[in-house]
């Protein structure tokens, strides 16, 4: 293996880490043999000073030739970033994550605090637990949510804690506040998170266990933006109807109502079935 340096998105220069990309490829579903072949090809063609973005594109292209579903999982971060340009689809997406975890969830709620009203991105409840979450969405996944964001959200929840709200057919009090982002938190925001037990921080790769990336893969929440069988305009039409998850498209009636013909529907559903191992058991295709 030749040694070469890569340039990260923040401009930092570091030695290429073979293990890091190998782990990422395997997590996406590539076999050890496939991952090794892809890395060898990258090492063969890479040059000193290549960007991590270039490496990602190369790995994605090679992986797609070998295992298309694995390639789409590898590009999950980019698929989430293209849910924009507004943050509303991301809020719906996070609500789906809460539902997958057994909660009831709604978006865009207005709640009255001790002093003023607040618009809450996601409200989720399960049993006696009431969670309110702020969804911080960025189309550029190199942007971090910093300490100012954390302080702003903490101030909002301070005004909400202690009040009674009616969800799930009963009066409830806020159990936990969350900040959920599709990117990263700054180091100061993470330090602040460590001393705020009533406020949970969830980023793309934070915390080490239970981060956004892991949870999305665990529950197979692949957004429609990850699909290659539909173009950008078609993805926009589908999301405009409030459909965020690719597995929702296993319901043929949805695609028929949107005007897709039988051939296109088959192509879409074949791709979704290849992506989601358990979708057939969870969704009717009627």
C-alpha positions, 0 to 999 in steps of 0.5 A, spaced: 500 500 500 502 506 498 502 512 503 499 518 501 495 524 504 488 526 503 485 533 504 478 533 508 472 538 507 475 542 513 482 543 509 485 538 514 491 534 511 492 527 513 494 520 511 489 516 508 486 511 513 485 504 509 481 502 515 476 507 516 473 506 508 474 499 509 469 499 515 464 504 512 464 500 506 462 493 510 457 497 514 454 499 507 453 491 506 459 490 501 463 483 503 470 483 505 473 481 498 469 487 495 471 492 500 478 490 499 478 490 491 475 497 491 480 500 496 486 497 492 483 500 486 482 507 490 489 506 492 492 505 485 489 511 482 489 516 488 494 522 488 497 525 494 492 531 496 486 528 493 480 530 497 476 525 501 470 527 497 473 525 491 475 518 494 467 518 496 465 519 489 470 513 487 468 508 492 461 509 491 462 508 483 466 502 484 461 499 490 455 501 485 458 496 480 459 490 485 453 491 489 448 497 488 444 496 494 450 497 498 452 503 494 446 506 496 447 505 503 454 508 503 451 514 500 445 515 505 449 521 508 448 525 502 441 522 501 439 525 507 442 532 505 438 532 499 432 532 503 432 539 502 432 545 501 427 546 507 428 543 513 421 540 513 422 533 509 427 532 515 423 533 520 418 528 517 424 524 516 426 524 524 418 523 526 419 517 522 425 515 526 421 516 532 415 512 530 420 506 528 422 506 535 415 505 538 413 512 539 407 516 536 410 523 533 407 529 530 411 535 527 410 543 527 407 543 533 405 550 537 406 549 545 405 554 550 411 555 555 411 559 561 413 565 558 411 565 550 409 560 545 414 555 541 414 552 535 416 545 536 419 541 530 417 534 533 413 532 539 413 524 540 410 520 546 410 513 548 407 511 555 409 516 560 414 519 556 414 525 552 419 528 548 420 534 544 425 535 538 429 540 534 431 538 528 437 542 525 438 540 517 443 542 513 444 541 505 452 541 506 454 536 511 460 539 513 456 545 517 456 543 524 451 545 529 455 549 534 454 552 542 450 558 540 444 553 537 445 548 543 444 554 548 438 557 544 435 550 544 436 549 551 433 556 553 426 554 549 426 547 553 427 551 560 421 555 558 417 548 556 419 544 562 414 543 568 408 545 564 403 540 562 401 538 555 395 533 552 398 528 548 396 520 547 389 522 551 392 524 557 396 530 560 404 529 560 410 533 562 416 534 558 421 528 559 426 530 555 428 535 550 433 533 543 437 537 538 437 532 532 442 534 526 444 530 520 451 533 520 456 534 526 456 538 533 462 542 534 467 540 540 464 546 545 457 543 543 459 536 545 462 539 551 456 543 553 451 536 552 455 532 557 453 537 563 445 537 560 442 531 562 435 533 560 437 535 553 439 529 548 444 531 542 444 526 536 448 528 530 450 524 524 456 520 528 454 522 535 454 519 540 458 513 539 452 509 540 445 511 538 447 516 533 443 518 527 447 514 522 446 508 526 439 509 528 437 510 520 440 504 518 438 500 524 431 501 522 432 501 515 429 508 514 432 509 507 429 516 504 426 516 497 432 521 495 437 515 495 433 511 490 436 511 483 430 509 479 427 516 480 430 522 477 430 529 482 423 531 479 420 525 481 423 525 488 420 532 489 413 530 487 413 524 491 416 528 497 411 534 496 405 528 497 409 527 504 412 521 502 419 521 505 421 513 506 423 509 500 419 503 503 412 507 503 413 506 495 412 498 496 404 500 496 403 500 489 397 505 489 401 510 492 405 510 485 399 509 481 396 515 484 402 519 482 402 517 475 407 512 474 406 506 469 407 499 471 414 498 468 416 504 472 413 502 478 416 495 478 423 498 477 422 502 483 419 497 488 425 492 485 430 497 488 426 498 494 426 491 496 433 490 494 435 496 499 430 494 505 431 486 507 424 487 512 420 491 508 415 486 505 413 483 512 412 490 514 408 493 508 402 491 503 404 491 496 396 492 494 
